[in-house]
Amino acid sequence: MKWIKALNLQQWADSIPAKVIFPALIADLIRATANSITEIRFPNGDKGQVRGYDGVLKAEGVAPYVILPSNSGHAAK
């Protein structure tokens, strides 16, 4: 098995295919772990090259992997 090094990830992240695929990967990871998603939009493919926000996520509840700031009024699990 070939190990992936930080340099490999950095080179991939700077490539156009990564910019097209990465938002879809993030959306898939969110769908796999988040509960009660009311809106999710992470443009990918040709739409992934548009300026502006990388994506929109609206969900109810607290995800188990998100650490909230101490001033948010919520306690992380």
ChimeraX attribute file (.defattr): number of C-alpha atoms within 10 A of each C-alpha:
attribute: neighborCount
match mode: 1-to-1
recipient: residues
	/A:1	3
	/A:2	4
	/A:3	6
	/A:4	8
	/A:5	8
	/A:6	9
	/A:7	9
	/A:8	10
	/A:9	11
	/A:10	10
	/A:11	10
	/A:12	13
	/A:13	13
	/A:14	10
	/A:15	10
	/A:16	11
	/A:17	11
	/A:18	16
	/A:19	17
	/A:20	17
	/A:21	15
	/A:22	17
	/A:23	19
	/A:24	17
	/A:25	14
	/A:26	13
	/A:27	18
	/A:28	12
	/A:29	11
	/A:30	15
	/A:31	13
	/A:32	9
	/A:33	10
	/A:34	15
	/A:35	14
	/A:36	12
	/A:37	13
	/A:38	9
	/A:39	9
	/A:40	14
	/A:41	13
	/A:42	18
	/A:43	20
	/A:44	19
	/A:45	14
	/A:46	10
	/A:47	10
	/A:48	20
	/A:49	13
	/A:50	10
	/A:51	7
	/A:52	7
	/A:53	8
	/A:54	13
	/A:55	14
	/A:56	11
	/A:57	12
	/A:58	10
	/A:59	13
	/A:60	10
	/A:61	9
	/A:62	16
	/A:63	16
	/A:64	11
	/A:65	10
	/A:66	9
	/A:67	12
	/A:68	14
	/A:69	10
	/A:70	9
	/A:71	7
	/A:72	7
	/A:73	8
	/A:74	11
	/A:75	11
	/A:76	13
	/A:77	10
